[in-house]
Amino acid sequence: MTNKRELNLTLLDWETRYILESISREMDRLKTIAEESEDEDEAADAGNDYLEIAGLKERLENGAKNVFGDQFSD
């Protein structure tokens, strides 16, 4: 059984924005690897990581919208 731990963190709006931008860049990088890699294992790993980080981005965006308002809307 996995022991899940949780980190609670307080961020300012500009810090949140930078983190979201960084996550978006990492998602783009992973998507490119998944689509273009000739190594099937690397492509699969990148695709799986992309999906995981997409969930993180969605949770962070939702939290940011609740706290900071519509400035974090797509």
PDB file of N, CA, C, O and CB in Angstrom:
ATOM      1  N   MET A   1       0.846  -1.181   0.000  1.00  0.00           N
ATOM      2  CA  MET A   1       0.000   0.000   0.000  1.00  0.00           C
ATOM      3  C   MET A   1       0.893   1.246   0.000  1.00  0.00           C
ATOM      4  O   MET A   1       1.873   1.321   0.741  1.00  0.00           O
ATOM      5  CB  MET A   1      -0.964  -0.003   1.229  1.00  0.00           C
ATOM      6  N   THR A   2       0.550   2.185  -0.813  1.00  0.00           N
ATOM      7  CA  THR A   2       1.323   3.407  -0.935  1.00  0.00           C
ATOM      8  C   THR A   2       0.902   4.407   0.129  1.00  0.00           C
ATOM      9  O   THR A   2      -0.285   4.615   0.381  1.00  0.00           O
ATOM     10  CB  THR A   2       1.160   4.011  -2.328  1.00  0.00           C
ATOM     11  N   ASN A   3       1.891   5.012   0.740  1.00  0.00           N
ATOM     12  CA  ASN A   3       1.623   6.053   1.725  1.00  0.00           C
ATOM     13  C   ASN A   3       1.607   7.397   0.998  1.00  0.00           C
ATOM     14  O   ASN A   3       2.659   7.924   0.636  1.00  0.00           O
ATOM     15  CB  ASN A   3       2.693   6.041   2.877  1.00  0.00           C
ATOM     16  N   LYS A   4       0.433   7.941   0.789  1.00  0.00           N
ATOM     17  CA  LYS A   4       0.321   9.223   0.100  1.00  0.00           C
ATOM     18  C   LYS A   4       0.513  10.351   1.091  1.00  0.00           C
ATOM     19  O   LYS A   4      -0.098  10.388   2.160  1.00  0.00           O
ATOM     20  CB  LYS A   4      -1.041   9.354  -0.611  1.00  0.00           C
ATOM     21  N   ARG A   5       1.370  11.257   0.707  1.00  0.00           N
ATOM     22  CA  ARG A   5       1.612  12.435   1.534  1.00  0.00           C
ATOM     23  C   ARG A   5       1.129  13.666   0.791  1.00  0.00           C
ATOM     24  O   ARG A   5       0.956  13.640  -0.428  1.00  0.00           O
ATOM     25  CB  ARG A   5       3.114  12.566   1.901  1.00  0.00           C
ATOM     26  N   GLU A   6       0.917  14.725   1.518  1.00  0.00           N
ATOM     27  CA  GLU A   6       0.365  15.936   0.934  1.00  0.00           C
ATOM     28  C   GLU A   6       1.166  17.141   1.384  1.00  0.00           C
ATOM     29  O   GLU A   6       1.605  17.218   2.532  1.00  0.00           O
ATOM     30  CB  GLU A   6      -1.109  16.101   1.312  1.00  0.00           C
ATOM     31  N   LEU A   7       1.351  18.076   0.475  1.00  0.00           N
ATOM     32  CA  LEU A   7       2.038  19.331   0.761  1.00  0.00           C
ATOM     33  C   LEU A   7       1.047  20.461   0.573  1.00  0.00           C
ATOM     34  O   LEU A   7       0.433  20.588  -0.487  1.00  0.00           O
ATOM     35  CB  LEU A   7       3.290  19.522  -0.152  1.00  0.00           C
ATOM     36  N   ASN A   8       0.893  21.273   1.585  1.00  0.00           N
ATOM     37  CA  ASN A   8       0.067  22.470   1.477  1.00  0.00           C
ATOM     38  C   ASN A   8       1.006  23.651   1.335  1.00  0.00           C
ATOM     39  O   ASN A   8       1.980  23.776   2.078  1.00  0.00           O
ATOM     40  CB  ASN A   8      -0.884  22.638   2.716  1.00  0.00           C
ATOM     41  N   LEU A   9       0.713  24.507   0.387  1.00  0.00           N
ATOM     42  CA  LEU A   9       1.610  25.588   0.041  1.00  0.00           C
ATOM     43  C   LEU A   9       0.813  26.856  -0.205  1.00  0.00           C
ATOM     44  O   LEU A   9      -0.263  26.810  -0.802  1.00  0.00           O
ATOM     45  CB  LEU A   9       2.450  25.228  -1.187  1.00  0.00           C
ATOM     46  N   THR A  10       1.329  27.974   0.246  1.00  0.00           N
ATOM     47  CA  THR A  10       0.700  29.257   0.001  1.00  0.00           C
ATOM     48  C   THR A  10       1.505  29.982  -1.070  1.00  0.00           C
ATOM     49  O   THR A  10       2.722  30.129  -0.951  1.00  0.00           O
ATOM     50  CB  THR A  10       0.604  30.102   1.308  1.00  0.00           C
ATOM     51  N   LEU A  11       0.815  30.433  -2.118  1.00  0.00           N
ATOM     52  CA  LEU A  11       1.472  31.129  -3.226  1.00  0.00           C
ATOM     53  C   LEU A  11       0.782  32.463  -3.492  1.00  0.00           C
ATOM     54  O   LEU A  11      -0.429  32.593  -3.319  1.00  0.00           O
ATOM     55  CB  LEU A  11       1.465  30.256  -4.502  1.00  0.00           C
ATOM     56  N   LEU A  12       1.553  33.430  -3.905  1.00  0.00           N
ATOM     57  CA  LEU A  12       1.009  34.694  -4.384  1.00  0.00           C
ATOM     58  C   LEU A  12       0.529  34.502  -5.814  1.00  0.00           C
ATOM     59  O   LEU A  12       0.870  33.509  -6.456  1.00  0.00           O
ATOM     60  CB  LEU A  12       2.065  35.836  -4.296  1.00  0.00           C
ATOM     61  N   ASP A  13      -0.261  35.450  -6.317  1.00  0.00           N
ATOM     62  CA  ASP A  13      -0.801  35.294  -7.668  1.00  0.00           C
ATOM     63  C   ASP A  13       0.302  35.208  -8.718  1.00  0.00           C
ATOM     64  O   ASP A  13       0.208  34.391  -9.635  1.00  0.00           O
ATOM     65  CB  ASP A  13      -1.731  36.452  -7.995  1.00  0.00           C
ATOM     66  N   TRP A  14       1.342  36.027  -8.608  1.00  0.00           N
ATOM     67  CA  TRP A  14       2.397  35.997  -9.621  1.00  0.00           C
ATOM     68  C   TRP A  14       3.203  34.705  -9.536  1.00  0.00           C
ATOM     69  O   TRP A  14       3.679  34.209 -10.557  1.00  0.00           O
ATOM     70  CB  TRP A  14       3.325  37.208  -9.463  1.00  0.00           C
ATOM     71  N   GLU A  15       3.361  34.158  -8.348  1.00  0.00           N
ATOM     72  CA  GLU A  15       4.065  32.883  -8.213  1.00  0.00           C
ATOM     73  C   GLU A  15       3.264  31.756  -8.857  1.00  0.00           C
ATOM     74  O   GLU A  15       3.815  30.882  -9.526  1.00  0.00           O
ATOM     75  CB  GLU A  15       4.330  32.568  -6.731  1.00  0.00           C
ATOM     76  N   THR A  16       1.974  31.797  -8.642  1.00  0.00           N
ATOM     77  CA  THR A  16       1.088  30.803  -9.236  1.00  0.00           C
ATOM     78  C   THR A  16       1.137  30.883 -10.754  1.00  0.00           C
ATOM     79  O   THR A  16       1.173  29.861 -11.439  1.00  0.00           O
ATOM     80  CB  THR A  16      -0.350  30.995  -8.740  1.00  0.00           C
ATOM     81  N   ARG A  17       1.138  32.109 -11.273  1.00  0.00           N
ATOM     82  CA  ARG A  17       1.191  32.288 -12.723  1.00  0.00           C
ATOM     83  C   ARG A  17       2.481  31.690 -13.309  1.00  0.00           C
ATOM     84  O   ARG A  17       2.442  31.014 -14.337  1.00  0.00           O
ATOM     85  CB  ARG A  17       1.090  33.784 -13.078  1.00  0.00           C
ATOM     86  N   TYR A  18       3.615  31.940 -12.654  1.00  0.00           N
ATOM     87  CA  TYR A  18       4.885  31.388 -13.142  1.00  0.00           C
ATOM     88  C   TYR A  18       4.895  29.866 -13.094  1.00  0.00           C
ATOM     89  O   TYR A  18       5.402  29.219 -14.011  1.00  0.00           O
ATOM     90  CB  TYR A  18       6.049  31.936 -12.321  1.00  0.00           C
ATOM     91  N   ILE A  19       4.347  29.298 -12.050  1.00  0.00           N
ATOM     92  CA  ILE A  19       4.287  27.844 -11.949  1.00  0.00           C
ATOM     93  C   ILE A  19       3.405  27.271 -13.047  1.00  0.00           C
ATOM     94  O   ILE A  19       3.763  26.273 -13.672  1.00  0.00           O
ATOM     95  CB  ILE A  19       3.765  27.418 -10.571  1.00  0.00           C
ATOM     96  N   LEU A  20       2.261  27.890 -13.285  1.00  0.00           N
ATOM     97  CA  LEU A  20       1.378  27.422 -14.355  1.00  0.00           C
ATOM     98  C   LEU A  20       2.047  27.539 -15.723  1.00  0.00           C
ATOM     99  O   LEU A  20       1.902  26.647 -16.560  1.00  0.00           O
ATOM    100  CB  LEU A  20       0.068  28.213 -14.344  1.00  0.00           C
ATOM    101  N   GLU A  21       2.772  28.622 -15.956  1.00  0.00           N
ATOM    102  CA  GLU A  21       3.485  28.778 -17.227  1.00  0.00           C
ATOM    103  C   GLU A  21       4.562  27.711 -17.374  1.00  0.00           C
ATOM    104  O   GLU A  21       4.759  27.172 -18.463  1.00  0.00           O
ATOM    105  CB  GLU A  21       4.112  30.180 -17.327  1.00  0.00           C
ATOM    106  N   SER A  22       5.249  27.408 -16.298  1.00  0.00           N
ATOM    107  CA  SER A  22       6.282  26.367 -16.328  1.00  0.00           C
ATOM    108  C   SER A  22       5.675  24.994 -16.599  1.00  0.00           C
ATOM    109  O   SER A  22       6.224  24.204 -17.367  1.00  0.00           O
ATOM    110  CB  SER A  22       7.055  26.345 -15.003  1.00  0.00           C
ATOM    111  N   ILE A  23       4.551  24.722 -15.972  1.00  0.00           N
ATOM    112  CA  ILE A  23       3.861  23.458 -16.203  1.00  0.00           C
ATOM    113  C   ILE A  23       3.439  23.355 -17.664  1.00  0.00           C
ATOM    114  O   ILE A  23       3.567  22.292 -18.271  1.00  0.00           O
ATOM    115  CB  ILE A  23       2.635  23.325 -15.275  1.00  0.00           C
ATOM    116  N   SER A  24       2.940  24.444 -18.230  1.00  0.00           N
ATOM    117  CA  SER A  24       2.531  24.436 -19.635  1.00  0.00           C
ATOM    118  C   SER A  24       3.710  24.139 -20.561  1.00  0.00           C
ATOM    119  O   SER A  24       3.575  23.375 -21.517  1.00  0.00           O
ATOM    120  CB  SER A  24       1.901  25.777 -20.008  1.00  0.00           C
ATOM    121  N   ARG A  25       4.859  24.743 -20.277  1.00  0.00           N
ATOM    122  CA  ARG A  25       6.054  24.466 -21.090  1.00  0.00           C
ATOM    123  C   ARG A  25       6.489  23.008 -20.971  1.00  0.00           C
ATOM    124  O   ARG A  25       6.879  22.384 -21.959  1.00  0.00           O
ATOM    125  CB  ARG A  25       7.207  25.386 -20.672  1.00  0.00           C
ATOM    126  N   GLU A  26       6.420  22.475 -19.760  1.00  0.00           N
ATOM    127  CA  GLU A  26       6.786  21.065 -19.566  1.00  0.00           C
ATOM    128  C   GLU A  26       5.796  20.152 -20.280  1.00  0.00           C
ATOM    129  O   GLU A  26       6.194  19.129 -20.839  1.00  0.00           O
ATOM    130  CB  GLU A  26       6.840  20.718 -18.060  1.00  0.00           C
ATOM    131  N   MET A  27       4.530  20.502 -20.269  1.00  0.00           N
ATOM    132  CA  MET A  27       3.538  19.714 -20.995  1.00  0.00           C
ATOM    133  C   MET A  27       3.835  19.725 -22.484  1.00  0.00           C
ATOM    134  O   MET A  27       3.734  18.689 -23.141  1.00  0.00           O
ATOM    135  CB  MET A  27       2.127  20.246 -20.731  1.00  0.00           C
ATOM    136  N   ASP A  28       4.200  20.883 -23.026  1.00  0.00           N
ATOM    137  CA  ASP A  28       4.559  20.970 -24.447  1.00  0.00           C
ATOM    138  C   ASP A  28       5.761  20.082 -24.764  1.00  0.00           C
ATOM    139  O   ASP A  28       5.783  19.395 -25.786  1.00  0.00           O
ATOM    140  CB  ASP A  28       4.866  22.430 -24.836  1.00  0.00           C
ATOM    141  N   ARG A  29       6.766  20.101 -23.871  1.00  0.00           N
ATOM    142  CA  ARG A  29       7.964  19.293 -24.079  1.00  0.00           C
ATOM    143  C   ARG A  29       7.619  17.800 -24.074  1.00  0.00           C
ATOM    144  O   ARG A  29       8.062  17.046 -24.941  1.00  0.00           O
ATOM    145  CB  ARG A  29       9.014  19.603 -22.995  1.00  0.00           C
ATOM    146  N   LEU A  30       6.827  17.392 -23.092  1.00  0.00           N
ATOM    147  CA  LEU A  30       6.441  15.993 -23.001  1.00  0.00           C
ATOM    148  C   LEU A  30       5.587  15.552 -24.187  1.00  0.00           C
ATOM    149  O   LEU A  30       5.737  14.437 -24.687  1.00  0.00           O
ATOM    150  CB  LEU A  30       5.692  15.748 -21.711  1.00  0.00           C
ATOM    151  N   LYS A  31       4.707  16.416 -24.624  1.00  0.00           N
ATOM    152  CA  LYS A  31       3.856  16.098 -25.778  1.00  0.00           C
ATOM    153  C   LYS A  31       4.702  15.896 -27.020  1.00  0.00           C
ATOM    154  O   LYS A  31       4.451  14.979 -27.801  1.00  0.00           O
ATOM    155  CB  LYS A  31       2.820  17.213 -26.019  1.00  0.00           C
ATOM    156  N   THR A  32       5.699  16.739 -27.208  1.00  0.00           N
ATOM    157  CA  THR A  32       6.590  16.606 -28.357  1.00  0.00           C
ATOM    158  C   THR A  32       7.341  15.279 -28.309  1.00  0.00           C
ATOM    159  O   THR A  32       7.452  14.588 -29.321  1.00  0.00           O
ATOM    160  CB  THR A  32       7.583  17.775 -28.404  1.00  0.00           C
ATOM    161  N   ILE A  33       7.848  14.931 -27.155  1.00  0.00           N
ATOM    162  CA  ILE A  33       8.553  13.651 -27.015  1.00  0.00           C
ATOM    163  C   ILE A  33       7.612  12.487 -27.317  1.00  0.00           C
ATOM    164  O   ILE A  33       7.975  11.558 -28.039  1.00  0.00           O
ATOM    165  CB  ILE A  33       9.143  13.506 -25.593  1.00  0.00           C
ATOM    166  N   ALA A  34       6.415  12.541 -26.767  1.00  0.00           N
ATOM    167  CA  ALA A  34       5.446  11.465 -26.980  1.00  0.00           C
ATOM    168  C   ALA A  34       5.095  11.305 -28.451  1.00  0.00           C
ATOM    169  O   ALA A  34       4.882  10.186 -28.918  1.00  0.00           O
ATOM    170  CB  ALA A  34       4.183  11.727 -26.176  1.00  0.00           C
ATOM    171  N   GLU A  35       5.034  12.399 -29.177  1.00  0.00           N
ATOM    172  CA  GLU A  35       4.641  12.361 -30.590  1.00  0.00           C
ATOM    173  C   GLU A  35       5.800  12.060 -31.534  1.00  0.00           C
ATOM    174  O   GLU A  35       5.595  11.474 -32.598  1.00  0.00           O
ATOM    175  CB  GLU A  35       4.017  13.674 -30.977  1.00  0.00           C
ATOM    176  N   GLU A  36       7.005  12.450 -31.160  1.00  0.00           N
ATOM    177  CA  GLU A  36       8.112  12.387 -32.107  1.00  0.00           C
ATOM    178  C   GLU A  36       9.199  11.360 -31.780  1.00  0.00           C
ATOM    179  O   GLU A  36      10.029  11.059 -32.638  1.00  0.00           O
ATOM    180  CB  GLU A  36       8.731  13.717 -32.200  1.00  0.00           C
ATOM    181  N   SER A  37       9.212  10.825 -30.580  1.00  0.00           N
ATOM    182  CA  SER A  37      10.274   9.902 -30.207  1.00  0.00           C
ATOM    183  C   SER A  37      10.154   8.593 -30.976  1.00  0.00           C
ATOM    184  O   SER A  37       9.059   8.063 -31.162  1.00  0.00           O
ATOM    185  CB  SER A  37      10.243   9.637 -28.704  1.00  0.00           C
ATOM    186  N   GLU A  38      11.289   8.088 -31.414  1.00  0.00           N
ATOM    187  CA  GLU A  38      11.322   6.797 -32.091  1.00  0.00           C
ATOM    188  C   GLU A  38      11.411   5.651 -31.087  1.00  0.00           C
ATOM    189  O   GLU A  38      11.185   4.493 -31.438  1.00  0.00           O
ATOM    190  CB  GLU A  38      12.501   6.739 -33.063  1.00  0.00           C
ATOM    191  N   ASP A  39      11.740   5.976 -29.848  1.00  0.00           N
ATOM    192  CA  ASP A  39      11.811   4.996 -28.770  1.00  0.00           C
ATOM    193  C   ASP A  39      10.418   4.859 -28.155  1.00  0.00           C
ATOM    194  O   ASP A  39       9.911   5.793 -27.534  1.00  0.00           O
ATOM    195  CB  ASP A  39      12.870   5.414 -27.690  1.00  0.00           C
ATOM    196  N   GLU A  40       9.809   3.692 -28.333  1.00  0.00           N
ATOM    197  CA  GLU A  40       8.436   3.489 -27.865  1.00  0.00           C
ATOM    198  C   GLU A  40       8.301   3.649 -26.355  1.00  0.00           C
ATOM    199  O   GLU A  40       7.309   4.195 -25.873  1.00  0.00           O
ATOM    200  CB  GLU A  40       7.951   2.115 -28.272  1.00  0.00           C
ATOM    201  N   ASP A  41       9.297   3.175 -25.606  1.00  0.00           N
ATOM    202  CA  ASP A  41       9.241   3.310 -24.150  1.00  0.00           C
ATOM    203  C   ASP A  41       9.310   4.763 -23.726  1.00  0.00           C
ATOM    204  O   ASP A  41       8.569   5.193 -22.842  1.00  0.00           O
ATOM    205  CB  ASP A  41      10.373   2.530 -23.501  1.00  0.00           C
ATOM    206  N   GLU A  42      10.201   5.524 -24.357  1.00  0.00           N
ATOM    207  CA  GLU A  42      10.325   6.950 -24.047  1.00  0.00           C
ATOM    208  C   GLU A  42       9.041   7.687 -24.390  1.00  0.00           C
ATOM    209  O   GLU A  42       8.582   8.533 -23.624  1.00  0.00           O
ATOM    210  CB  GLU A  42      11.508   7.569 -24.807  1.00  0.00           C
ATOM    211  N   ALA A  43       8.460   7.365 -25.544  1.00  0.00           N
ATOM    212  CA  ALA A  43       7.218   8.006 -25.967  1.00  0.00           C
ATOM    213  C   ALA A  43       6.083   7.684 -24.994  1.00  0.00           C
ATOM    214  O   ALA A  43       5.292   8.559 -24.640  1.00  0.00           O
ATOM    215  CB  ALA A  43       6.843   7.562 -27.390  1.00  0.00           C
ATOM    216  N   ALA A  44       6.010   6.426 -24.568  1.00  0.00           N
ATOM    217  CA  ALA A  44       4.953   6.029 -23.634  1.00  0.00           C
ATOM    218  C   ALA A  44       5.134   6.709 -22.277  1.00  0.00           C
ATOM    219  O   ALA A  44       4.170   7.192 -21.684  1.00  0.00           O
ATOM    220  CB  ALA A  44       4.938   4.502 -23.461  1.00  0.00           C
ATOM    221  N   ASP A  45       6.376   6.742 -21.793  1.00  0.00           N
ATOM    222  CA  ASP A  45       6.648   7.415 -20.514  1.00  0.00           C
ATOM    223  C   ASP A  45       6.285   8.894 -20.585  1.00  0.00           C
ATOM    224  O   ASP A  45       5.673   9.433 -19.664  1.00  0.00           O
ATOM    225  CB  ASP A  45       8.128   7.257 -20.125  1.00  0.00           C
ATOM    226  N   ALA A  46       6.662   9.543 -21.675  1.00  0.00           N
ATOM    227  CA  ALA A  46       6.356  10.971 -21.838  1.00  0.00           C
ATOM    228  C   ALA A  46       4.844  11.189 -21.905  1.00  0.00           C
ATOM    229  O   ALA A  46       4.329  12.148 -21.330  1.00  0.00           O
ATOM    230  CB  ALA A  46       7.035  11.533 -23.115  1.00  0.00           C
ATOM    231  N   GLY A  47       4.137  10.306 -22.601  1.00  0.00           N
ATOM    232  CA  GLY A  47       2.685  10.422 -22.681  1.00  0.00           C
ATOM    233  C   GLY A  47       2.023  10.269 -21.327  1.00  0.00           C
ATOM    234  O   GLY A  47       1.104  11.014 -20.988  1.00  0.00           O
ATOM    235  N   ASN A  48       2.496   9.293 -20.548  1.00  0.00           N
ATOM    236  CA  ASN A  48       1.950   9.097 -19.199  1.00  0.00           C
ATOM    237  C   ASN A  48       2.261  10.282 -18.294  1.00  0.00           C
ATOM    238  O   ASN A  48       1.403  10.733 -17.535  1.00  0.00           O
ATOM    239  CB  ASN A  48       2.506   7.810 -18.581  1.00  0.00           C
ATOM    240  N   ASP A  49       3.489  10.786 -18.374  1.00  0.00           N
ATOM    241  CA  ASP A  49       3.862  11.958 -17.569  1.00  0.00           C
ATOM    242  C   ASP A  49       3.027  13.167 -17.967  1.00  0.00           C
ATOM    243  O   ASP A  49       2.622  13.954 -17.112  1.00  0.00           O
ATOM    244  CB  ASP A  49       5.364  12.276 -17.731  1.00  0.00           C
ATOM    245  N   TYR A  50       2.770  13.315 -19.261  1.00  0.00           N
ATOM    246  CA  TYR A  50       1.934  14.416 -19.749  1.00  0.00           C
ATOM    247  C   TYR A  50       0.554  14.370 -19.087  1.00  0.00           C
ATOM    248  O   TYR A  50       0.046  15.393 -18.627  1.00  0.00           O
ATOM    249  CB  TYR A  50       1.792  14.350 -21.292  1.00  0.00           C
ATOM    250  N   LEU A  51      -0.037  13.199 -19.042  1.00  0.00           N
ATOM    251  CA  LEU A  51      -1.372  13.072 -18.448  1.00  0.00           C
ATOM    252  C   LEU A  51      -1.357  13.399 -16.957  1.00  0.00           C
ATOM    253  O   LEU A  51      -2.271  14.051 -16.452  1.00  0.00           O
ATOM    254  CB  LEU A  51      -1.915  11.657 -18.664  1.00  0.00           C
ATOM    255  N   GLU A  52      -0.328  12.949 -16.258  1.00  0.00           N
ATOM    256  CA  GLU A  52      -0.219  13.243 -14.832  1.00  0.00           C
ATOM    257  C   GLU A  52      -0.072  14.746 -14.580  1.00  0.00           C
ATOM    258  O   GLU A  52      -0.730  15.304 -13.702  1.00  0.00           O
ATOM    259  CB  GLU A  52       0.970  12.492 -14.228  1.00  0.00           C
ATOM    260  N   ILE A  53       0.784  15.381 -15.349  1.00  0.00           N
ATOM    261  CA  ILE A  53       1.031  16.810 -15.134  1.00  0.00           C
ATOM    262  C   ILE A  53      -0.173  17.643 -15.594  1.00  0.00           C
ATOM    263  O   ILE A  53      -0.404  18.738 -15.082  1.00  0.00           O
ATOM    264  CB  ILE A  53       2.308  17.255 -15.885  1.00  0.00           C
ATOM    265  N   ALA A  54      -0.934  17.124 -16.558  1.00  0.00           N
ATOM    266  CA  ALA A  54      -2.158  17.822 -16.976  1.00  0.00           C
ATOM    267  C   ALA A  54      -3.160  17.869 -15.817  1.00  0.00           C
ATOM    268  O   ALA A  54      -3.849  18.871 -15.623  1.00  0.00           O
ATOM    269  CB  ALA A  54      -2.794  17.120 -18.215  1.00  0.00           C
ATOM    270  N   GLY A  55      -3.233  16.782 -15.055  1.00  0.00           N
ATOM    271  CA  GLY A  55      -4.104  16.762 -13.882  1.00  0.00           C
ATOM    272  C   GLY A  55      -3.643  17.745 -12.818  1.00  0.00           C
ATOM    273  O   GLY A  55      -4.457  18.419 -12.187  1.00  0.00           O
ATOM    274  N   LEU A  56      -2.332  17.820 -12.623  1.00  0.00           N
ATOM    275  CA  LEU A  56      -1.780  18.793 -11.681  1.00  0.00           C
ATOM    276  C   LEU A  56      -2.117  20.216 -12.106  1.00  0.00           C
ATOM    277  O   LEU A  56      -2.525  21.037 -11.285  1.00  0.00           O
ATOM    278  CB  LEU A  56      -0.263  18.624 -11.565  1.00  0.00           C
ATOM    279  N   LYS A  57      -1.944  20.499 -13.386  1.00  0.00           N
ATOM    280  CA  LYS A  57      -2.226  21.849 -13.896  1.00  0.00           C
ATOM    281  C   LYS A  57      -3.702  22.202 -13.687  1.00  0.00           C
ATOM    282  O   LYS A  57      -4.032  23.318 -13.284  1.00  0.00           O
ATOM    283  CB  LYS A  57      -1.858  21.951 -15.402  1.00  0.00           C
ATOM    284  N   GLU A  58      -4.572  21.251 -13.963  1.00  0.00           N
ATOM    285  CA  GLU A  58      -6.006  21.507 -13.808  1.00  0.00           C
ATOM    286  C   GLU A  58      -6.357  21.809 -12.345  1.00  0.00           C
ATOM    287  O   GLU A  58      -7.123  22.731 -12.064  1.00  0.00           O
ATOM    288  CB  GLU A  58      -6.822  20.298 -14.312  1.00  0.00           C
ATOM    289  N   ARG A  59      -5.795  21.030 -11.422  1.00  0.00           N
ATOM    290  CA  ARG A  59      -6.061  21.282  -9.996  1.00  0.00           C
ATOM    291  C   ARG A  59      -5.528  22.642  -9.564  1.00  0.00           C
ATOM    292  O   ARG A  59      -6.195  23.366  -8.825  1.00  0.00           O
ATOM    293  CB  ARG A  59      -5.434  20.181  -9.132  1.00  0.00           C
ATOM    294  N   LEU A  60      -4.337  22.986 -10.019  1.00  0.00           N
ATOM    295  CA  LEU A  60      -3.747  24.272  -9.655  1.00  0.00           C
ATOM    296  C   LEU A  60      -4.542  25.424 -10.260  1.00  0.00           C
ATOM    297  O   LEU A  60      -4.767  26.434  -9.594  1.00  0.00           O
ATOM    298  CB  LEU A  60      -2.284  24.341 -10.112  1.00  0.00           C
ATOM    299  N   GLU A  61      -4.969  25.286 -11.511  1.00  0.00           N
ATOM    300  CA  GLU A  61      -5.783  26.338 -12.138  1.00  0.00           C
ATOM    301  C   GLU A  61      -7.107  26.525 -11.415  1.00  0.00           C
ATOM    302  O   GLU A  61      -7.543  27.655 -11.194  1.00  0.00           O
ATOM    303  CB  GLU A  61      -6.040  26.007 -13.607  1.00  0.00           C
ATOM    304  N   ASN A  62      -7.743  25.431 -11.051  1.00  0.00           N
ATOM    305  CA  ASN A  62      -9.019  25.527 -10.333  1.00  0.00           C
ATOM    306  C   ASN A  62      -8.837  26.204  -8.986  1.00  0.00           C
ATOM    307  O   ASN A  62      -9.644  27.049  -8.599  1.00  0.00           O
ATOM    308  CB  ASN A  62      -9.636  24.138 -10.140  1.00  0.00           C
ATOM    309  N   GLY A  63      -7.784  25.838  -8.270  1.00  0.00           N
ATOM    310  CA  GLY A  63      -7.505  26.487  -6.995  1.00  0.00           C
ATOM    311  C   GLY A  63      -7.205  27.963  -7.163  1.00  0.00           C
ATOM    312  O   GLY A  63      -7.650  28.790  -6.367  1.00  0.00           O
ATOM    313  N   ALA A  64      -6.442  28.296  -8.210  1.00  0.00           N
ATOM    314  CA  ALA A  64      -6.097  29.694  -8.465  1.00  0.00           C
ATOM    315  C   ALA A  64      -7.341  30.513  -8.809  1.00  0.00           C
ATOM    316  O   ALA A  64      -7.475  31.656  -8.371  1.00  0.00           O
ATOM    317  CB  ALA A  64      -5.069  29.791  -9.600  1.00  0.00           C
ATOM    318  N   LYS A  65      -8.243  29.933  -9.588  1.00  0.00           N
ATOM    319  CA  LYS A  65      -9.483  30.639  -9.933  1.00  0.00           C
ATOM    320  C   LYS A  65     -10.321  30.903  -8.690  1.00  0.00           C
ATOM    321  O   LYS A  65     -10.931  31.963  -8.555  1.00  0.00           O
ATOM    322  CB  LYS A  65     -10.298  29.830 -10.956  1.00  0.00           C
ATOM    323  N   ASN A  66     -10.347  29.932  -7.786  1.00  0.00           N
ATOM    324  CA  ASN A  66     -11.123  30.107  -6.548  1.00  0.00           C
ATOM    325  C   ASN A  66     -10.554  31.211  -5.672  1.00  0.00           C
ATOM    326  O   ASN A  66     -11.304  31.928  -5.010  1.00  0.00           O
ATOM    327  CB  ASN A  66     -11.165  28.802  -5.762  1.00  0.00           C
ATOM    328  N   VAL A  67      -9.236  31.351  -5.663  1.00  0.00           N
ATOM    329  CA  VAL A  67      -8.597  32.330  -4.796  1.00  0.00           C
ATOM    330  C   VAL A  67      -8.434  33.688  -5.469  1.00  0.00           C
ATOM    331  O   VAL A  67      -8.742  34.724  -4.880  1.00  0.00           O
ATOM    332  CB  VAL A  67      -7.251  31.819  -4.352  1.00  0.00           C
ATOM    333  N   PHE A  68      -7.946  33.672  -6.711  1.00  0.00           N
ATOM    334  CA  PHE A  68      -7.573  34.919  -7.391  1.00  0.00           C
ATOM    335  C   PHE A  68      -8.612  35.410  -8.396  1.00  0.00           C
ATOM    336  O   PHE A  68      -8.522  36.544  -8.867  1.00  0.00           O
ATOM    337  CB  PHE A  68      -6.263  34.731  -8.095  1.00  0.00           C
ATOM    338  N   GLY A  69      -9.574  34.595  -8.723  1.00  0.00           N
ATOM    339  CA  GLY A  69     -10.614  35.022  -9.642  1.00  0.00           C
ATOM    340  C   GLY A  69     -10.313  34.677 -11.092  1.00  0.00           C
ATOM    341  O   GLY A  69      -9.493  33.809 -11.392  1.00  0.00           O
ATOM    342  N   ASP A  70     -10.997  35.379 -11.976  1.00  0.00           N
ATOM    343  CA  ASP A  70     -10.980  35.055 -13.393  1.00  0.00           C
ATOM    344  C   ASP A  70      -9.676  35.380 -14.117  1.00  0.00           C
ATOM    345  O   ASP A  70      -9.545  35.058 -15.298  1.00  0.00           O
ATOM    346  CB  ASP A  70     -12.080  35.765 -14.055  1.00  0.00           C
ATOM    347  N   GLN A  71      -8.706  36.007 -13.449  1.00  0.00           N
ATOM    348  CA  GLN A  71      -7.441  36.275 -14.108  1.00  0.00           C
ATOM    349  C   GLN A  71      -6.720  34.967 -14.475  1.00  0.00           C
ATOM    350  O   GLN A  71      -5.765  34.983 -15.252  1.00  0.00           O
ATOM    351  CB  GLN A  71      -6.552  37.140 -13.207  1.00  0.00           C
ATOM    352  N   PHE A  72      -7.175  33.841 -13.919  1.00  0.00           N
ATOM    353  CA  PHE A  72      -6.585  32.539 -14.233  1.00  0.00           C
ATOM    354  C   PHE A  72      -7.467  31.707 -15.131  1.00  0.00           C
ATOM    355  O   PHE A  72      -7.273  30.496 -15.229  1.00  0.00           O
ATOM    356  CB  PHE A  72      -6.302  31.778 -12.969  1.00  0.00           C
ATOM    357  N   SER A  73      -8.436  32.325 -15.794  1.00  0.00           N
ATOM    358  CA  SER A  73      -9.294  31.617 -16.727  1.00  0.00           C
ATOM    359  C   SER A  73      -8.566  31.413 -18.048  1.00  0.00           C
ATOM    360  O   SER A  73      -7.731  32.221 -18.456  1.00  0.00           O
ATOM    361  CB  SER A  73     -10.609  32.382 -16.945  1.00  0.00           C
ATOM    362  N   ASP A  74      -8.906  30.317 -18.699  1.00  0.00           N
ATOM    363  CA  ASP A  74      -8.309  30.052 -20.019  1.00  0.00           C
ATOM    364  C   ASP A  74      -8.865  30.979 -21.064  1.00  0.00           C
ATOM    365  O   ASP A  74      -8.477  30.899 -22.230  1.00  0.00           O
ATOM    366  CB  ASP A  74      -8.544  28.610 -20.441  1.00  0.00           C
TER     367      ASP A  74
END
